[in-house]
Amino acid sequence: MAMAGFISSRASSQGARFEGDSTVLGPTAIGLDTIVGSHVVIGYPARSSVRRLLEGHPVGEALIAAYDAVSHGAKIGGGCFIRSGSVIYEDVVLEDGVETGHHVLVRENSRIGEGARIGTSTIVDGHVTIGGRANVQSNCYLPPGSVVEEDVFLGPCVTLLNDRFPPSRRLSGVTIRRGAIIGGCAVLTPGVTVGVESIVTAGAIVTRDVPPGTVVRSPVAARHYATRGEYEQKKRLYEEGS
């Protein structure tokens, strides 16, 4: 059995299995029968922590010990499968039976429920909640504030947004209620709620709430909306709460 490349002295990983060299930082706890793929990082410190430690860290010295010292660690349940190349930040909780594809990124303060599946190259970009048995296919993007409830299906390349006038200081996450299905390449705009067991068809652009049990689609062609000056004016009024 291959061992991890670096396991923190504060970590608990008894009963976990490692495919090859991986990194486990801080007081991370990994449950029984979890498989950790090669070149996985668990407990990676958030940006704010890294910036603080870099201010006083000698140039040329390895950073791994410093990262380990500041990491809060992550909590990984039993029976999970974290495939190669994935990065799980600190303050992340993966409940039992969570499975990732390759090169999945889960940023800090995210929680993924029991039995959920997160596809290859998907980005869970911090402060995201994903419910049990959710099935998130490859190349999806879930920004901060996103809430995906139990038994939701997200097709490949689904994009959730949280900023109506990017880049702005006011963010509003998307909420997808239990059992909803979102087709591939759909885009859900900031603040939208998709109701229980609703369906959004592939390629749709959802700009308003979807009632429970509803199927929506939106074949859209690009058309003139506003000048750049008008856009900046709308953005300013939005940031001011007008």
Beta strands, then each sheet from edge to edge (+ up, - down):
strand 1: 6-7
strand 2: 17-18
strand 3: 23-24
strand 4: 29-30
strand 5: 35-36
strand 6: 41-44
strand 7: 75-76
strand 8: 81-82
strand 9: 87-89
strand 10: 93-94
strand 11: 99-100
strand 12: 105-106
strand 13: 111-112
strand 14: 117-118
strand 15: 123-124
strand 16: 129-130
strand 17: 135-136
strand 18: 141-142
strand 19: 147-148
strand 20: 153-154
strand 21: 159-160
strand 22: 175-176
strand 23: 181-182
strand 24: 187-188
strand 25: 193-194
strand 26: 199-200
strand 27: 205-206
strand 28: 215-216
sheet 1: 1+ 3+ 6+ 9+ 12+ 15+ 18+
sheet 2: 2+ 5+ 8+
sheet 3: 4+ 7+ 10+ 13+ 16+ 19+ 22+ 25+
sheet 4: 11+ 14+ 17+ 20+ 23+ 26+ 28+
sheet 5: 21+ 24+ 27+
end
